[in-house]
Amino acid sequence: MQVHSQPKPYDEINITPMLDLAYVLLIIFIVMTTASVQGIKVNVPKASSSVSLAKPTTKAITIDSDGQIYLDTFPVTTDELESQLRAFKAVTPEFPVVIKGDQVSQYGRIMEVLNICASLGITQLGLVSERQKS
């Protein structure tokens, strides 16, 4: 006479697939956090000290070596720059503007940007530079 036994319930949980998923998520997290922020690459002039004006509402205006103007990494003309800054000032009256000009960029283009900011009444201006190495 044969005795049929019932299947034995699992005493352990197989965690191998769960560990595989955890390792994949860990790798994705590491890759995403070490990715650099995209932006416009310019050679900024050196300065003896640097003050950070980093605020959440800071607008960055970049002038590259060819004289192209960028507002927060988007290329704009001077008219577009003025209209976008005017619209932002209507929403946020007091916001800082950081101007980052390439050291070989045309001085006239930087003056155009400064004149636009002055005509709009933007008083919180900053010029980006790198610290001079001692």
N, C-alpha and C positions, 0 to 999 in steps of 0.2 A: 504494500500500500504506500503510495507516494503522498507526501504532504506538500501542498502548495503553500509556500510562504508569501506573505504580502510584501510588496516592494518596500525597501527600507527608505524612510524619509531622509532627506539630505540634512546632515548635521552641520555642514559648512556651506558658506556662500562663496562662489567663485568670484574673486574681486579682480581678476586679471583684466577683463574688458573695462572695468571702471578705472583702473590704473592707467590703461592705455589712453583713455579719454582725458584723464587728468594731465598726463604728460603732453598730449597734443595741445590742450588749452594753455598749459604753462609755456610752451614754445611760442604759441601765437601771441600770448601776453608779452613775452620778452621781445619779440620782433616788433610788435606795435609800439611799445613804449620807448624803444631805442631808435625808432625812425625819426629822422630830422625833420624839422618844420621847413616847408618849402617857402622860398622867398626870392627876392631879387638880390643877386650878388653884386655888391659894390665895394670898392676900396675906399673906406672912410679915412679922413685925415687923423693924425695922432694928436692927442691932447694930454696935458699933465694930469688932469683928474676928470672923472666921468661921473655925472649925476644921472641916476635912473629916473625917468618920468613915467615908468610903466604903470598905467592905470587901465582899468577895463575899457574905458571909453576913448583911449588915446588913438588918434588917427596918425598913421605913418605915411609920409609923403617921401618918395624916393626919386632922385634924379640920377640916372645912370650916366656912364661916360659918353653916350651918344646924345644926351640931352632929352631923352624920353622921360616923361613924368609918370609915376605910378602912385596910385592912391590905394593903400593896403594891398599891394601886389597886382593891382589891375591897371593896365595902361590907360591914361586919360589925356585929353588935351587940356589946355589952360581954361577954356570955357567950361568943359565938363567938370574940371576940378573945382572951379568957383561955384557952379550950381550944386554939386554934391556937398561941398562944405557948407554952403548956405542952407541946404535942406537939413543937414545934420545939426547945424547951429540952431535951427528952428525947434528941433526936438530937445537938444541938450545945449543950453546957452553957454555954459562954461565947460569946455573940453580942451584938453591939451593936444597940440599938434607937434609931432616930432618930424623934423626934416633931416633926411639922410642923403647927402650928396656925395657922389664919387669925387675923389680929390682931383681928377682931371676933367670933371664936368664943366660945362660952360657957366661962368659966374652969372651971366645974364639970365639964364633959366632959373637959377636959385633966387635971384632978385625978383623975377616974375612971381614965383611962388610966395615969397615974403610979402610982396605988394598985394597979392590976392588975400593973404591972411590979414594984412593990416586993413584992407578995405572992408573986410567982413567983421572987423572988431575982435579978431582972435588974439588974445593977449598972452595966452600960455603957450609959448613957443620954445622948442628945444632943438638944438643941432646935435646930431649924433657924431661922436668921434671915438677913436680907440685910445686907450691909455698908452702913454709913451713908456716904452720899456726902459728901465733904469739899469 
